[in-house]
Amino acid sequence: MAGRFAAKEAEPAYLAAWHSGALAAKADAALEELRACRACPRDCGVDRLAGEAGVCRVGRHAVVASAFPHRGEEDCLRGRRGSGTIFFAGCNLRCAFCQNWDISQQAVGRACPAEDLAALMLALQDHGCHNINLVTPEHVVPQVIEALALAVPRGLRLPLVYNTGAYDGLASLSLMDGLVDIYMPDFKFWEPATARRLARAADYPRRAREAVAEMHRQVGVLRLGPDGLARRGLLVRHLVMPGLGTESAAIFRWLAETLSPDTYLNVMAQYRPDHLVPGSPRYADIDRRPLPEEVAAAYEAARAAGLWRFDERH
């Protein structure tokens, strides 16, 4: 069965775009998105080229909180030498339970012009990382493409991982088409009311469905190289949260029925109360860790939906 999802050794997707000249054209088009920003579903319309910032609190240049070889990612990403992770500060969601709220909500980090961001990618490659893992890139897609256009001619050759909360704009994903090798969205909520209360984004479920479907269209199901590392495709994460089992089940059914039962899924059990949740009456229902039986029920729901390819580390 594993052979069905084996990938031939191939160059990263963005190399073809570079050779054809499409990468430079995408970089120019992406920067125009910043002039009246429509990079994500918030559609703030601010002029980020002039340094203005909208919901994400990030202006002209991407802000990087940290960059390092991450050895805690999925096995097919971390391998032996780690995933070359770049954590972007700022976020277009307002998750009440965010475990990285200090960097996501306050945009704490170092402003990185394109030259600096390209240098970070190349440094992670020189360190021996297996891929470049862009964490929370939804609001900095133009800056990422701008940096890629500089890094690729300088020798960047690692697969590109787009590690997102799934609140992505279709226009931005269209620009990333042909550049991303592995999409890794975290599909969080199914119900608009839940998304409104917990992330201040009632349209999140609809936007996430549109975004994840587009990601699947671009790269298909996840395929692995002979070393067991991801080469191309979609890897979906889902964080199990207290009391939201019916939403998990709905997400799993959608993945299996709309995309493919071969969709690779990481059911994550590491939720803990954080940020605005601890001690708040407003969030009392999620002010606890998920119970073992809730995690087990999530796996059961995924299998009942027809999904079978799992990363089962908790």
Rosetta blueprint (number, residue, H / E / L):
1 M L
2 A H
3 G H
4 R H
5 F H
6 A E
7 A L
8 K L
9 E L
10 A L
11 E L
12 P L
13 A H
14 Y H
15 L H
16 A H
17 A H
18 W H
19 H H
20 S H
21 G L
22 A H
23 L H
24 A H
25 A H
26 K H
27 A H
28 D H
29 A H
30 A H
31 L H
32 E H
33 E H
34 L L
35 R L
36 A L
37 C L
38 R L
39 A L
40 C L
41 P L
42 R L
43 D L
44 C L
45 G L
46 V L
47 D L
48 R H
49 L H
50 A H
51 G L
52 E L
53 A L
54 G L
55 V L
56 C L
57 R L
58 V L
59 G L
60 R L
61 H L
62 A E
63 V E
64 V E
65 A E
66 S E
67 A E
68 F E
69 P E
70 H E
71 R L
72 G L
73 E L
74 E L
75 D H
76 C H
77 L H
78 R H
79 G L
80 R L
81 R L
82 G L
83 S E
84 G E
85 T E
86 I E
87 F E
88 F E
89 A L
90 G L
91 C L
92 N L
93 L L
94 R L
95 C L
96 A L
97 F L
98 C L
99 Q L
100 N L
101 W H
102 D H
103 I H
104 S H
105 Q L
106 Q L
107 A L
108 V L
109 G L
110 R E
111 A E
112 C E
113 P L
114 A H
115 E H
116 D H
117 L H
118 A H
119 A H
120 L H
121 M H
122 L H
123 A H
124 L H
125 Q H
126 D H
127 H L
128 G L
129 C L
130 H L
131 N L
132 I E
133 N E
134 L E
135 V E
136 T L
137 P L
138 E H
139 H H
140 V H
141 V H
142 P H
143 Q H
144 V H
145 I H
146 E H
147 A H
148 L H
149 A H
150 L H
151 A H
152 V L
153 P L
154 R L
155 G L
156 L L
157 R L
158 L L
159 P L
160 L E
161 V E
162 Y E
163 N E
164 T E
165 G L
166 A L
167 Y L
168 D L
169 G L
170 L H
171 A H
172 S H
173 L H
174 S H
175 L H
176 M H
177 D L
178 G L
179 L L
180 V L
181 D L
182 I E
183 Y E
184 M E
185 P E
186 D E
187 F L
188 K L
189 F L
190 W L
191 E L
192 P H
193 A H
194 T H
195 A H
196 R H
197 R H
198 L H
199 A H
200 R L
201 A L
202 A L
203 D L
204 Y H
205 P H
206 R H
207 R H
208 A H
209 R H
210 E H
211 A H
212 V H
213 A H
214 E H
215 M H
216 H H
217 R H
218 Q H
219 V H
220 G L
221 V E
222 L L
223 R E
224 L E
225 G L
226 P L
227 D L
228 G L
229 L L
230 A E
231 R E
232 R E
233 G E
234 L E
235 L E
236 V E
237 R E
238 H E
239 L E
240 V L
241 M L
242 P L
243 G L
244 L L
245 G H
246 T H
247 E H
248 S H
249 A H
250 A H
251 I H
252 F H
253 R H
254 W H
255 L H
256 A H
257 E H
258 T H
259 L H
260 S L
261 P L
262 D L
263 T L
264 Y E
265 L E
266 N E
267 V E
268 M E
269 A L
270 Q L
271 Y L
272 R L
273 P L
274 D L
275 H L
276 L L
277 V L
278 P L
279 G L
280 S L
281 P H
282 R H
283 Y H
284 A H
285 D H
286 I H
287 D L
288 R L
289 R L
290 P L
291 L L
292 P H
293 E H
294 E H
295 V H
296 A H
297 A H
298 A H
299 Y H
300 E H
301 A H
302 A H
303 R H
304 A H
305 A H
306 G L
307 L L
308 W L
309 R E
310 F E
311 D E
312 E L
313 R L
314 H L
